[in-house]
Amino acid sequence: MGMTSLLTTATMFGALTSKTPPISYSTKLDVWFVACITFGFLALFEFTIEIVYRYYWQKIPRIPLFKEKPNKSTLTKQEKAIRTDAVLLRMELWGAALLLMGFIIFNIYYWVDLYQTYTRPVKQFTEEDVP
């Protein structure tokens, strides 16, 4: 689902840039699409880290996460699975929370800036201003 969303956003961005006239600066819509693509990519990257941790890093010896250092030989398969699930749940919750907070902060900044840009009073030209 994440990959489909990312590809759809990239396709919409490509279609938009192909239909608009070329300009030498970035627009606010360009910033919006790039931010959405970036957050979509970061969500997929976070998911990839979790998958790699689950299937590959489990075999690498590492520092225990708990204060007491359990003897590895006394840990049962079920206890190891519980520890792995706890670490994965913590990683998933922190990753999702950071991405969500980042996206919310970006949205607040973006929409406030957009509102301020388009509600700024426009100077009305008079005949005296024209040379």
Backbone atoms as SQL, in Angstrom:
CREATE TABLE atoms (id INTEGER PRIMARY KEY, chain TEXT, resi INTEGER, resn TEXT, atom TEXT, x REAL, y REAL, z REAL);
INSERT INTO atoms VALUES
  (1, 'A', 1, 'MET', 'N', 0.818, -1.173, 0.000),
  (2, 'A', 1, 'MET', 'CA', 0.000, 0.000, 0.000),
  (3, 'A', 1, 'MET', 'C', 0.878, 1.259, 0.000),
  (4, 'A', 2, 'GLY', 'N', 1.958, 1.221, 0.769),
  (5, 'A', 2, 'GLY', 'CA', 2.869, 2.365, 0.800),
  (6, 'A', 2, 'GLY', 'C', 3.532, 2.596, -0.538),
  (7, 'A', 3, 'MET', 'N', 3.941, 1.503, -1.188),
  (8, 'A', 3, 'MET', 'CA', 4.590, 1.630, -2.489),
  (9, 'A', 3, 'MET', 'C', 3.614, 2.162, -3.540),
  (10, 'A', 4, 'THR', 'N', 2.373, 1.717, -3.483),
  (11, 'A', 4, 'THR', 'CA', 1.363, 2.211, -4.415),
  (12, 'A', 4, 'THR', 'C', 1.124, 3.707, -4.204),
  (13, 'A', 5, 'SER', 'N', 1.050, 4.134, -2.958),
  (14, 'A', 5, 'SER', 'CA', 0.864, 5.559, -2.666),
  (15, 'A', 5, 'SER', 'C', 2.047, 6.379, -3.162),
  (16, 'A', 6, 'LEU', 'N', 3.256, 5.862, -2.942),
  (17, 'A', 6, 'LEU', 'CA', 4.449, 6.570, -3.386),
  (18, 'A', 6, 'LEU', 'C', 4.494, 6.678, -4.906),
  (19, 'A', 7, 'LEU', 'N', 4.192, 5.601, -5.596),
  (20, 'A', 7, 'LEU', 'CA', 4.197, 5.623, -7.061),
  (21, 'A', 7, 'LEU', 'C', 3.100, 6.532, -7.618),
  (22, 'A', 8, 'THR', 'N', 1.934, 6.523, -6.987),
  (23, 'A', 8, 'THR', 'CA', 0.847, 7.397, -7.432),
  (24, 'A', 8, 'THR', 'C', 1.219, 8.863, -7.266),
  (25, 'A', 9, 'THR', 'N', 1.819, 9.188, -6.124),
  (26, 'A', 9, 'THR', 'CA', 2.240, 10.576, -5.887),
  (27, 'A', 9, 'THR', 'C', 3.308, 11.000, -6.880),
  (28, 'A', 10, 'ALA', 'N', 4.270, 10.124, -7.154),
  (29, 'A', 10, 'ALA', 'CA', 5.320, 10.446, -8.120),
  (30, 'A', 10, 'ALA', 'C', 4.735, 10.611, -9.524),
  (31, 'A', 11, 'THR', 'N', 3.760, 9.788, -9.885),
  (32, 'A', 11, 'THR', 'CA', 3.119, 9.899, -11.193),
  (33, 'A', 11, 'THR', 'C', 2.339, 11.206, -11.308),
  (34, 'A', 12, 'MET', 'N', 1.628, 11.568, -10.253),
  (35, 'A', 12, 'MET', 'CA', 0.885, 12.833, -10.270),
  (36, 'A', 12, 'MET', 'C', 1.845, 14.017, -10.388),
  (37, 'A', 13, 'PHE', 'N', 2.964, 13.963, -9.688),
  (38, 'A', 13, 'PHE', 'CA', 3.961, 15.031, -9.765),
  (39, 'A', 13, 'PHE', 'C', 4.535, 15.121, -11.176),
  (40, 'A', 14, 'GLY', 'N', 4.826, 13.976, -11.782),
  (41, 'A', 14, 'GLY', 'CA', 5.344, 13.968, -13.150),
  (42, 'A', 14, 'GLY', 'C', 4.337, 14.513, -14.150),
  (43, 'A', 15, 'ALA', 'N', 3.072, 14.137, -13.994),
  (44, 'A', 15, 'ALA', 'CA', 2.033, 14.639, -14.891),
  (45, 'A', 15, 'ALA', 'C', 1.845, 16.138, -14.730),
  (46, 'A', 16, 'LEU', 'N', 1.917, 16.609, -13.504),
  (47, 'A', 16, 'LEU', 'CA', 1.756, 18.039, -13.267),
  (48, 'A', 16, 'LEU', 'C', 2.897, 18.833, -13.879),
  (49, 'A', 17, 'THR', 'N', 4.121, 18.370, -13.695),
  (50, 'A', 17, 'THR', 'CA', 5.262, 19.115, -14.232),
  (51, 'A', 17, 'THR', 'C', 5.316, 19.061, -15.756),
  (52, 'A', 18, 'SER', 'N', 4.776, 18.013, -16.357),
  (53, 'A', 18, 'SER', 'CA', 4.789, 17.941, -17.824),
  (54, 'A', 18, 'SER', 'C', 3.726, 18.848, -18.436),
  (55, 'A', 19, 'LYS', 'N', 2.660, 19.168, -17.714),
  (56, 'A', 19, 'LYS', 'CA', 1.578, 19.985, -18.259),
  (57, 'A', 19, 'LYS', 'C', 1.725, 21.472, -17.952),
  (58, 'A', 20, 'THR', 'N', 2.606, 21.831, -17.028),
  (59, 'A', 20, 'THR', 'CA', 2.791, 23.244, -16.703),
  (60, 'A', 20, 'THR', 'C', 3.977, 23.799, -17.493),
  (61, 'A', 21, 'PRO', 'N', 3.955, 25.080, -17.775),
  (62, 'A', 21, 'PRO', 'CA', 5.076, 25.655, -18.509),
  (63, 'A', 21, 'PRO', 'C', 6.350, 25.634, -17.654),
  (64, 'A', 22, 'PRO', 'N', 7.503, 25.441, -18.284),
  (65, 'A', 22, 'PRO', 'CA', 8.742, 25.380, -17.500),
  (66, 'A', 22, 'PRO', 'C', 9.091, 26.753, -16.916),
  (67, 'A', 23, 'ILE', 'N', 9.476, 26.736, -15.653),
  (68, 'A', 23, 'ILE', 'CA', 9.909, 27.948, -14.975),
  (69, 'A', 23, 'ILE', 'C', 11.222, 27.649, -14.257),
  (70, 'A', 24, 'SER', 'N', 11.948, 28.694, -13.890),
  (71, 'A', 24, 'SER', 'CA', 13.279, 28.501, -13.319),
  (72, 'A', 24, 'SER', 'C', 13.271, 28.409, -11.791),
  (73, 'A', 25, 'TYR', 'N', 12.121, 28.444, -11.179),
  (74, 'A', 25, 'TYR', 'CA', 12.044, 28.384, -9.720),
  (75, 'A', 25, 'TYR', 'C', 11.019, 27.325, -9.309),
  (76, 'A', 26, 'SER', 'N', 11.076, 26.921, -8.063),
  (77, 'A', 26, 'SER', 'CA', 10.124, 25.918, -7.597),
  (78, 'A', 26, 'SER', 'C', 8.876, 26.608, -7.045),
  (79, 'A', 27, 'THR', 'N', 7.754, 25.979, -7.265),
  (80, 'A', 27, 'THR', 'CA', 6.492, 26.522, -6.772),
  (81, 'A', 27, 'THR', 'C', 6.134, 25.839, -5.466),
  (82, 'A', 28, 'LYS', 'N', 5.111, 26.351, -4.823),
  (83, 'A', 28, 'LYS', 'CA', 4.659, 25.742, -3.571),
  (84, 'A', 28, 'LYS', 'C', 4.091, 24.348, -3.824),
  (85, 'A', 29, 'LEU', 'N', 3.517, 24.127, -4.970),
  (86, 'A', 29, 'LEU', 'CA', 3.010, 22.798, -5.308),
  (87, 'A', 29, 'LEU', 'C', 4.157, 21.806, -5.500),
  (88, 'A', 30, 'ASP', 'N', 5.265, 22.258, -6.064),
  (89, 'A', 30, 'ASP', 'CA', 6.450, 21.408, -6.177),
  (90, 'A', 30, 'ASP', 'C', 6.955, 21.001, -4.799),
  (91, 'A', 31, 'VAL', 'N', 6.984, 21.960, -3.884),
  (92, 'A', 31, 'VAL', 'CA', 7.433, 21.675, -2.519),
  (93, 'A', 31, 'VAL', 'C', 6.509, 20.653, -1.864),
  (94, 'A', 32, 'TRP', 'N', 5.198, 20.796, -2.084),
  (95, 'A', 32, 'TRP', 'CA', 4.227, 19.866, -1.511),
  (96, 'A', 32, 'TRP', 'C', 4.452, 18.445, -2.021),
  (97, 'A', 33, 'PHE', 'N', 4.592, 18.301, -3.329),
  (98, 'A', 33, 'PHE', 'CA', 4.782, 16.969, -3.893),
  (99, 'A', 33, 'PHE', 'C', 6.103, 16.345, -3.463),
  (100, 'A', 34, 'VAL', 'N', 7.159, 17.122, -3.436),
  (101, 'A', 34, 'VAL', 'CA', 8.457, 16.588, -3.009),
  (102, 'A', 34, 'VAL', 'C', 8.397, 16.150, -1.549),
  (103, 'A', 35, 'ALA', 'N', 7.723, 16.919, -0.711),
  (104, 'A', 35, 'ALA', 'CA', 7.584, 16.536, 0.701),
  (105, 'A', 35, 'ALA', 'C', 6.761, 15.256, 0.844),
  (106, 'A', 36, 'CYS', 'N', 5.686, 15.137, 0.087),
  (107, 'A', 36, 'CYS', 'CA', 4.870, 13.917, 0.154),
  (108, 'A', 36, 'CYS', 'C', 5.659, 12.702, -0.317),
  (109, 'A', 37, 'ILE', 'N', 6.419, 12.848, -1.381),
  (110, 'A', 37, 'ILE', 'CA', 7.246, 11.751, -1.867),
  (111, 'A', 37, 'ILE', 'C', 8.314, 11.400, -0.835),
  (112, 'A', 38, 'THR', 'N', 8.907, 12.407, -0.208),
  (113, 'A', 38, 'THR', 'CA', 9.932, 12.156, 0.812),
  (114, 'A', 38, 'THR', 'C', 9.355, 11.409, 2.002),
  (115, 'A', 39, 'PHE', 'N', 8.205, 11.834, 2.500),
  (116, 'A', 39, 'PHE', 'CA', 7.603, 11.144, 3.633),
  (117, 'A', 39, 'PHE', 'C', 7.167, 9.728, 3.258),
  (118, 'A', 40, 'GLY', 'N', 6.686, 9.529, 2.041),
  (119, 'A', 40, 'GLY', 'CA', 6.348, 8.176, 1.599),
  (120, 'A', 40, 'GLY', 'C', 7.574, 7.283, 1.522),
  (121, 'A', 41, 'PHE', 'N', 8.671, 7.831, 1.017),
  (122, 'A', 41, 'PHE', 'CA', 9.915, 7.070, 0.957),
  (123, 'A', 41, 'PHE', 'C', 10.427, 6.747, 2.353),
  (124, 'A', 42, 'LEU', 'N', 10.348, 7.703, 3.273),
  (125, 'A', 42, 'LEU', 'CA', 10.798, 7.455, 4.644),
  (126, 'A', 42, 'LEU', 'C', 9.964, 6.375, 5.329),
  (127, 'A', 43, 'ALA', 'N', 8.660, 6.342, 5.049),
  (128, 'A', 43, 'ALA', 'CA', 7.809, 5.290, 5.621),
  (129, 'A', 43, 'ALA', 'C', 8.226, 3.920, 5.081),
  (130, 'A', 44, 'LEU', 'N', 8.516, 3.839, 3.793),
  (131, 'A', 44, 'LEU', 'CA', 8.981, 2.563, 3.223),
  (132, 'A', 44, 'LEU', 'C', 10.353, 2.187, 3.759),
  (133, 'A', 45, 'PHE', 'N', 11.217, 3.162, 3.968),
  (134, 'A', 45, 'PHE', 'CA', 12.550, 2.899, 4.508),
  (135, 'A', 45, 'PHE', 'C', 12.452, 2.378, 5.945),
  (136, 'A', 46, 'GLU', 'N', 11.560, 2.963, 6.727),
  (137, 'A', 46, 'GLU', 'CA', 11.359, 2.501, 8.107),
  (138, 'A', 46, 'GLU', 'C', 10.852, 1.064, 8.126),
  (139, 'A', 47, 'PHE', 'N', 9.939, 0.742, 7.221),
  (140, 'A', 47, 'PHE', 'CA', 9.430, -0.624, 7.127),
  (141, 'A', 47, 'PHE', 'C', 10.543, -1.588, 6.721),
  (142, 'A', 48, 'THR', 'N', 11.413, -1.167, 5.821),
  (143, 'A', 48, 'THR', 'CA', 12.535, -2.000, 5.389),
  (144, 'A', 48, 'THR', 'C', 13.487, -2.278, 6.550),
  (145, 'A', 49, 'ILE', 'N', 13.747, -1.268, 7.359),
  (146, 'A', 49, 'ILE', 'CA', 14.623, -1.451, 8.525),
  (147, 'A', 49, 'ILE', 'C', 14.022, -2.505, 9.462),
  (148, 'A', 50, 'GLU', 'N', 12.716, -2.438, 9.674),
  (149, 'A', 50, 'GLU', 'CA', 12.061, -3.421, 10.546),
  (150, 'A', 50, 'GLU', 'C', 12.170, -4.834, 9.977),
  (151, 'A', 51, 'ILE', 'N', 11.983, -4.973, 8.691),
  (152, 'A', 51, 'ILE', 'CA', 12.070, -6.295, 8.074),
  (153, 'A', 51, 'ILE', 'C', 13.496, -6.830, 8.165),
  (154, 'A', 52, 'VAL', 'N', 14.465, -5.988, 7.884),
  (155, 'A', 52, 'VAL', 'CA', 15.862, -6.410, 7.974),
  (156, 'A', 52, 'VAL', 'C', 16.184, -6.815, 9.409),
  (157, 'A', 53, 'TYR', 'N', 15.699, -6.051, 10.370),
  (158, 'A', 53, 'TYR', 'CA', 15.955, -6.394, 11.768),
  (159, 'A', 53, 'TYR', 'C', 15.333, -7.745, 12.105),
  (160, 'A', 54, 'ARG', 'N', 14.102, -7.942, 11.666),
  (161, 'A', 54, 'ARG', 'CA', 13.394, -9.183, 12.009),
  (162, 'A', 54, 'ARG', 'C', 14.085, -10.413, 11.420),
  (163, 'A', 55, 'TYR', 'N', 14.534, -10.347, 10.200),
  (164, 'A', 55, 'TYR', 'CA', 15.004, -11.561, 9.542),
  (165, 'A', 55, 'TYR', 'C', 16.521, -11.726, 9.475),
  (166, 'A', 56, 'TYR', 'N', 17.274, -10.634, 9.571),
  (167, 'A', 56, 'TYR', 'CA', 18.714, -10.764, 9.362),
  (168, 'A', 56, 'TYR', 'C', 19.546, -10.411, 10.594),
  (169, 'A', 57, 'TRP', 'N', 19.178, -9.340, 11.315),
  (170, 'A', 57, 'TRP', 'CA', 20.001, -8.922, 12.438),
  (171, 'A', 57, 'TRP', 'C', 19.837, -9.802, 13.663),
  (172, 'A', 58, 'GLN', 'N', 18.854, -10.676, 13.663),
  (173, 'A', 58, 'GLN', 'CA', 18.634, -11.537, 14.820),
  (174, 'A', 58, 'GLN', 'C', 19.799, -12.488, 15.046),
  (175, 'A', 59, 'LYS', 'N', 20.538, -12.783, 14.002),
  (176, 'A', 59, 'LYS', 'CA', 21.658, -13.716, 14.120),
  (177, 'A', 59, 'LYS', 'C', 22.944, -13.038, 14.580),
  (178, 'A', 60, 'ILE', 'N', 22.986, -11.710, 14.554),
  (179, 'A', 60, 'ILE', 'CA', 24.191, -10.969, 14.939),
  (180, 'A', 60, 'ILE', 'C', 24.156, -10.733, 16.452),
  (181, 'A', 61, 'PRO', 'N', 25.216, -11.079, 17.181),
  (182, 'A', 61, 'PRO', 'CA', 25.209, -10.799, 18.620),
  (183, 'A', 61, 'PRO', 'C', 25.222, -9.292, 18.875),
  (184, 'A', 62, 'ARG', 'N', 24.456, -8.858, 19.867),
  (185, 'A', 62, 'ARG', 'CA', 24.353, -7.430, 20.162),
  (186, 'A', 62, 'ARG', 'C', 24.210, -7.224, 21.666),
  (187, 'A', 63, 'ILE', 'N', 24.296, -5.977, 22.071),
  (188, 'A', 63, 'ILE', 'CA', 24.164, -5.629, 23.480),
  (189, 'A', 63, 'ILE', 'C', 22.709, -5.818, 23.889),
  (190, 'A', 64, 'PRO', 'N', 22.436, -6.455, 25.025),
  (191, 'A', 64, 'PRO', 'CA', 21.050, -6.656, 25.454),
  (192, 'A', 64, 'PRO', 'C', 20.343, -5.331, 25.725),
  (193, 'A', 65, 'LEU', 'N', 19.043, -5.303, 25.487),
  (194, 'A', 65, 'LEU', 'CA', 18.258, -4.089, 25.656),
  (195, 'A', 65, 'LEU', 'C', 17.770, -3.916, 27.085),
  (196, 'A', 66, 'PHE', 'N', 17.777, -4.973, 27.853),
  (197, 'A', 66, 'PHE', 'CA', 17.283, -4.920, 29.222),
  (198, 'A', 66, 'PHE', 'C', 18.447, -4.726, 30.183),
  (199, 'A', 67, 'LYS', 'N', 18.147, -4.181, 31.380),
  (200, 'A', 67, 'LYS', 'CA', 19.211, -3.913, 32.349),
  (201, 'A', 67, 'LYS', 'C', 19.864, -5.195, 32.825),
  (202, 'A', 68, 'GLU', 'N', 19.056, -6.194, 33.153),
  (203, 'A', 68, 'GLU', 'CA', 19.653, -7.457, 33.575),
  (204, 'A', 68, 'GLU', 'C', 20.121, -8.199, 32.340),
  (205, 'A', 69, 'LYS', 'N', 21.225, -8.818, 32.434),
  (206, 'A', 69, 'LYS', 'CA', 21.797, -9.511, 31.297),
  (207, 'A', 69, 'LYS', 'C', 21.441, -10.993, 31.410),
  (208, 'A', 70, 'PRO', 'N', 20.410, -11.417, 30.693),
  (209, 'A', 70, 'PRO', 'CA', 20.019, -12.822, 30.802),
  (210, 'A', 70, 'PRO', 'C', 21.041, -13.714, 30.112),
  (211, 'A', 71, 'ASN', 'N', 21.176, -14.872, 30.631),
  (212, 'A', 71, 'ASN', 'CA', 22.070, -15.849, 30.036),
  (213, 'A', 71, 'ASN', 'C', 21.423, -16.350, 28.753),
  (214, 'A', 72, 'LYS', 'N', 22.130, -16.243, 27.644),
  (215, 'A', 72, 'LYS', 'CA', 21.536, -16.598, 26.352),
  (216, 'A', 72, 'LYS', 'C', 21.163, -18.076, 26.280),
  (217, 'A', 73, 'SER', 'N', 21.880, -18.905, 27.008),
  (218, 'A', 73, 'SER', 'CA', 21.577, -20.329, 26.945),
  (219, 'A', 73, 'SER', 'C', 20.295, -20.661, 27.695),
  (220, 'A', 74, 'THR', 'N', 19.902, -19.797, 28.658),
  (221, 'A', 74, 'THR', 'CA', 18.697, -20.083, 29.425),
  (222, 'A', 74, 'THR', 'C', 17.444, -19.501, 28.778),
  (223, 'A', 75, 'LEU', 'N', 17.599, -18.630, 27.793),
  (224, 'A', 75, 'LEU', 'CA', 16.436, -18.074, 27.113),
  (225, 'A', 75, 'LEU', 'C', 15.792, -19.134, 26.222),
  (226, 'A', 76, 'THR', 'N', 14.512, -19.273, 26.362),
  (227, 'A', 76, 'THR', 'CA', 13.800, -20.209, 25.496),
  (228, 'A', 76, 'THR', 'C', 13.494, -19.525, 24.170),
  (229, 'A', 77, 'LYS', 'N', 13.054, -20.310, 23.246),
  (230, 'A', 77, 'LYS', 'CA', 12.704, -19.770, 21.928),
  (231, 'A', 77, 'LYS', 'C', 11.555, -18.775, 22.055),
  (232, 'A', 78, 'GLN', 'N', 10.622, -19.062, 22.937),
  (233, 'A', 78, 'GLN', 'CA', 9.483, -18.173, 23.125),
  (234, 'A', 78, 'GLN', 'C', 9.923, -16.848, 23.740),
  (235, 'A', 79, 'GLU', 'N', 10.846, -16.868, 24.712),
  (236, 'A', 79, 'GLU', 'CA', 11.338, -15.632, 25.321),
  (237, 'A', 79, 'GLU', 'C', 12.101, -14.790, 24.307),
  (238, 'A', 80, 'LYS', 'N', 12.886, -15.435, 23.441),
  (239, 'A', 80, 'LYS', 'CA', 13.592, -14.691, 22.396),
  (240, 'A', 80, 'LYS', 'C', 12.602, -14.031, 21.443),
  (241, 'A', 81, 'ALA', 'N', 11.530, -14.752, 21.101),
  (242, 'A', 81, 'ALA', 'CA', 10.511, -14.199, 20.210),
  (243, 'A', 81, 'ALA', 'C', 9.812, -13.013, 20.869),
  (244, 'A', 82, 'ILE', 'N', 9.559, -13.106, 22.179),
  (245, 'A', 82, 'ILE', 'CA', 8.910, -12.006, 22.892),
  (246, 'A', 82, 'ILE', 'C', 9.827, -10.783, 22.912),
  (247, 'A', 83, 'ARG', 'N', 11.130, -10.987, 23.156),
  (248, 'A', 83, 'ARG', 'CA', 12.069, -9.871, 23.156),
  (249, 'A', 83, 'ARG', 'C', 12.137, -9.227, 21.770),
  (250, 'A', 84, 'THR', 'N', 12.181, -10.063, 20.737),
  (251, 'A', 84, 'THR', 'CA', 12.230, -9.537, 19.369),
  (252, 'A', 84, 'THR', 'C', 10.972, -8.748, 19.052),
  (253, 'A', 85, 'ASP', 'N', 9.812, -9.284, 19.435),
  (254, 'A', 85, 'ASP', 'CA', 8.561, -8.579, 19.173),
  (255, 'A', 85, 'ASP', 'C', 8.489, -7.259, 19.929),
  (256, 'A', 86, 'ALA', 'N', 9.033, -7.217, 21.151),
  (257, 'A', 86, 'ALA', 'CA', 9.031, -5.976, 21.922),
  (258, 'A', 86, 'ALA', 'C', 9.906, -4.915, 21.244),
  (259, 'A', 87, 'VAL', 'N', 11.055, -5.339, 20.755),
  (260, 'A', 87, 'VAL', 'CA', 11.951, -4.401, 20.065),
  (261, 'A', 87, 'VAL', 'C', 11.302, -3.911, 18.774),
  (262, 'A', 88, 'LEU', 'N', 10.713, -4.814, 18.020),
  (263, 'A', 88, 'LEU', 'CA', 10.066, -4.426, 16.766),
  (264, 'A', 88, 'LEU', 'C', 8.886, -3.495, 17.011),
  (265, 'A', 89, 'LEU', 'N', 8.110, -3.776, 18.051),
  (266, 'A', 89, 'LEU', 'CA', 6.978, -2.911, 18.367),
  (267, 'A', 89, 'LEU', 'C', 7.460, -1.518, 18.751),
  (268, 'A', 90, 'ARG', 'N', 8.521, -1.445, 19.536),
  (269, 'A', 90, 'ARG', 'CA', 9.085, -0.161, 19.925),
  (270, 'A', 90, 'ARG', 'C', 9.600, 0.592, 18.698),
  (271, 'A', 91, 'MET', 'N', 10.308, -0.115, 17.812),
  (272, 'A', 91, 'MET', 'CA', 10.815, 0.524, 16.584),
  (273, 'A', 91, 'MET', 'C', 9.663, 1.031, 15.727),
  (274, 'A', 92, 'GLU', 'N', 8.629, 0.223, 15.587),
  (275, 'A', 92, 'GLU', 'CA', 7.507, 0.602, 14.743),
  (276, 'A', 92, 'GLU', 'C', 6.760, 1.806, 15.311),
  (277, 'A', 93, 'LEU', 'N', 6.541, 1.802, 16.625),
  (278, 'A', 93, 'LEU', 'CA', 5.829, 2.920, 17.243),
  (279, 'A', 93, 'LEU', 'C', 6.625, 4.217, 17.152),
  (280, 'A', 94, 'TRP', 'N', 7.919, 4.164, 17.437),
  (281, 'A', 94, 'TRP', 'CA', 8.746, 5.369, 17.350),
  (282, 'A', 94, 'TRP', 'C', 8.851, 5.858, 15.911),
  (283, 'A', 95, 'GLY', 'N', 9.040, 4.940, 14.979),
  (284, 'A', 95, 'GLY', 'CA', 9.133, 5.336, 13.575),
  (285, 'A', 95, 'GLY', 'C', 7.849, 5.981, 13.085),
  (286, 'A', 96, 'ALA', 'N', 6.714, 5.358, 13.403),
  (287, 'A', 96, 'ALA', 'CA', 5.431, 5.912, 12.977),
  (288, 'A', 96, 'ALA', 'C', 5.163, 7.255, 13.647),
  (289, 'A', 97, 'ALA', 'N', 5.495, 7.369, 14.936),
  (290, 'A', 97, 'ALA', 'CA', 5.259, 8.626, 15.655),
  (291, 'A', 97, 'ALA', 'C', 6.124, 9.748, 15.082),
  (292, 'A', 98, 'LEU', 'N', 7.393, 9.458, 14.800),
  (293, 'A', 98, 'LEU', 'CA', 8.274, 10.496, 14.247),
  (294, 'A', 98, 'LEU', 'C', 7.825, 10.928, 12.854),
  (295, 'A', 99, 'LEU', 'N', 7.451, 9.966, 12.019),
  (296, 'A', 99, 'LEU', 'CA', 6.970, 10.323, 10.681),
  (297, 'A', 99, 'LEU', 'C', 5.684, 11.136, 10.757),
  (298, 'A', 100, 'LEU', 'N', 4.769, 10.721, 11.620),
  (299, 'A', 100, 'LEU', 'CA', 3.508, 11.432, 11.752),
  (300, 'A', 100, 'LEU', 'C', 3.729, 12.845, 12.270),
  (301, 'A', 101, 'MET', 'N', 4.560, 12.992, 13.285),
  (302, 'A', 101, 'MET', 'CA', 4.829, 14.327, 13.825),
  (303, 'A', 101, 'MET', 'C', 5.527, 15.207, 12.784),
  (304, 'A', 102, 'GLY', 'N', 6.462, 14.632, 12.047),
  (305, 'A', 102, 'GLY', 'CA', 7.125, 15.396, 10.995),
  (306, 'A', 102, 'GLY', 'C', 6.151, 15.860, 9.927),
  (307, 'A', 103, 'PHE', 'N', 5.243, 14.979, 9.532),
  (308, 'A', 103, 'PHE', 'CA', 4.275, 15.337, 8.500),
  (309, 'A', 103, 'PHE', 'C', 3.284, 16.383, 9.015),
  (310, 'A', 104, 'ILE', 'N', 2.889, 16.273, 10.268),
  (311, 'A', 104, 'ILE', 'CA', 1.982, 17.264, 10.844),
  (312, 'A', 104, 'ILE', 'C', 2.664, 18.631, 10.928),
  (313, 'A', 105, 'ILE', 'N', 3.908, 18.653, 11.383),
  (314, 'A', 105, 'ILE', 'CA', 4.641, 19.922, 11.471),
  (315, 'A', 105, 'ILE', 'C', 4.826, 20.531, 10.086),
  (316, 'A', 106, 'PHE', 'N', 5.170, 19.694, 9.100),
  (317, 'A', 106, 'PHE', 'CA', 5.309, 20.199, 7.733),
  (318, 'A', 106, 'PHE', 'C', 3.988, 20.787, 7.244),
  (319, 'A', 107, 'ASN', 'N', 2.874, 20.080, 7.483),
  (320, 'A', 107, 'ASN', 'CA', 1.571, 20.562, 7.032),
  (321, 'A', 107, 'ASN', 'C', 1.193, 21.877, 7.683),
  (322, 'A', 108, 'ILE', 'N', 1.440, 22.006, 8.976),
  (323, 'A', 108, 'ILE', 'CA', 1.112, 23.265, 9.654),
  (324, 'A', 108, 'ILE', 'C', 1.915, 24.412, 9.034),
  (325, 'A', 109, 'TYR', 'N', 3.212, 24.202, 8.879),
  (326, 'A', 109, 'TYR', 'CA', 4.045, 25.252, 8.288),
  (327, 'A', 109, 'TYR', 'C', 3.609, 25.558, 6.852),
  (328, 'A', 110, 'TYR', 'N', 3.390, 24.514, 6.059),
  (329, 'A', 110, 'TYR', 'CA', 3.062, 24.693, 4.647),
  (330, 'A', 110, 'TYR', 'C', 1.757, 25.458, 4.470),
  (331, 'A', 111, 'TRP', 'N', 0.692, 25.026, 5.168),
  (332, 'A', 111, 'TRP', 'CA', -0.611, 25.635, 4.949),
  (333, 'A', 111, 'TRP', 'C', -0.698, 27.042, 5.536),
  (334, 'A', 112, 'VAL', 'N', -0.019, 27.288, 6.645),
  (335, 'A', 112, 'VAL', 'CA', 0.010, 28.651, 7.183),
  (336, 'A', 112, 'VAL', 'C', 0.761, 29.573, 6.220),
  (337, 'A', 113, 'ASP', 'N', 1.892, 29.106, 5.700),
  (338, 'A', 113, 'ASP', 'CA', 2.656, 29.906, 4.743),
  (339, 'A', 113, 'ASP', 'C', 1.854, 30.149, 3.465),
  (340, 'A', 114, 'LEU', 'N', 1.170, 29.127, 2.976),
  (341, 'A', 114, 'LEU', 'CA', 0.346, 29.273, 1.773),
  (342, 'A', 114, 'LEU', 'C', -0.793, 30.260, 2.013),
  (343, 'A', 115, 'TYR', 'N', -1.426, 30.165, 3.163),
  (344, 'A', 115, 'TYR', 'CA', -2.514, 31.089, 3.495),
  (345, 'A', 115, 'TYR', 'C', -2.007, 32.523, 3.563),
  (346, 'A', 116, 'GLN', 'N', -0.866, 32.708, 4.224),
  (347, 'A', 116, 'GLN', 'CA', -0.311, 34.060, 4.344),
  (348, 'A', 116, 'GLN', 'C', 0.114, 34.611, 2.991),
  (349, 'A', 117, 'THR', 'N', 0.602, 33.748, 2.129),
  (350, 'A', 117, 'THR', 'CA', 1.029, 34.203, 0.804),
  (351, 'A', 117, 'THR', 'C', -0.150, 34.698, -0.017),
  (352, 'A', 118, 'TYR', 'N', -1.270, 33.985, 0.033),
  (353, 'A', 118, 'TYR', 'CA', -2.394, 34.329, -0.829),
  (354, 'A', 118, 'TYR', 'C', -3.400, 35.272, -0.186),
  (355, 'A', 119, 'THR', 'N', -3.209, 35.622, 1.076),
  (356, 'A', 119, 'THR', 'CA', -4.101, 36.618, 1.687),
  (357, 'A', 119, 'THR', 'C', -3.395, 37.945, 1.882),
  (358, 'A', 120, 'ARG', 'N', -2.151, 38.023, 1.448),
  (359, 'A', 120, 'ARG', 'CA', -1.415, 39.285, 1.508),
  (360, 'A', 120, 'ARG', 'C', -2.108, 40.297, 0.602),
  (361, 'A', 121, 'PRO', 'N', -2.243, 41.544, 1.052),
  (362, 'A', 121, 'PRO', 'CA', -2.886, 42.530, 0.184),
  (363, 'A', 121, 'PRO', 'C', -2.038, 42.795, -1.065),
  (364, 'A', 122, 'VAL', 'N', -2.706, 42.867, -2.175),
  (365, 'A', 122, 'VAL', 'CA', -2.031, 43.113, -3.442),
  (366, 'A', 122, 'VAL', 'C', -2.065, 44.612, -3.713),
  (367, 'A', 123, 'LYS', 'N', -0.911, 45.141, -4.095),
  (368, 'A', 123, 'LYS', 'CA', -0.840, 46.570, -4.385),
  (369, 'A', 123, 'LYS', 'C', -1.606, 46.859, -5.669),
  (370, 'A', 124, 'GLN', 'N', -2.486, 47.815, -5.574),
  (371, 'A', 124, 'GLN', 'CA', -3.271, 48.219, -6.734),
  (372, 'A', 124, 'GLN', 'C', -2.512, 49.322, -7.461),
  (373, 'A', 125, 'PHE', 'N', -2.285, 49.095, -8.734),
  (374, 'A', 125, 'PHE', 'CA', -1.592, 50.109, -9.527),
  (375, 'A', 125, 'PHE', 'C', -2.589, 51.149, -10.021),
  (376, 'A', 126, 'THR', 'N', -2.102, 52.378, -10.052),
  (377, 'A', 126, 'THR', 'CA', -2.907, 53.477, -10.578),
  (378, 'A', 126, 'THR', 'C', -2.252, 53.997, -11.846),
  (379, 'A', 127, 'GLU', 'N', -2.879, 54.947, -12.463),
  (380, 'A', 127, 'GLU', 'CA', -2.329, 55.517, -13.687),
  (381, 'A', 127, 'GLU', 'C', -1.022, 56.260, -13.410),
  (382, 'A', 128, 'GLU', 'N', -0.836, 56.741, -12.204),
  (383, 'A', 128, 'GLU', 'CA', 0.380, 57.460, -11.857),
  (384, 'A', 128, 'GLU', 'C', 1.591, 56.514, -11.775),
  (385, 'A', 129, 'ASP', 'N', 1.343, 55.235, -11.477),
  (386, 'A', 129, 'ASP', 'CA', 2.429, 54.266, -11.356),
  (387, 'A', 129, 'ASP', 'C', 2.948, 53.807, -12.725),
  (388, 'A', 130, 'VAL', 'N', 2.149, 53.971, -13.750),
  (389, 'A', 130, 'VAL', 'CA', 2.552, 53.515, -15.085),
  (390, 'A', 130, 'VAL', 'C', 3.405, 54.614, -15.720),
  (391, 'A', 131, 'PRO', 'N', 4.604, 54.244, -16.220),
  (392, 'A', 131, 'PRO', 'CA', 5.462, 55.291, -16.834),
  (393, 'A', 131, 'PRO', 'C', 4.936, 55.781, -18.159);
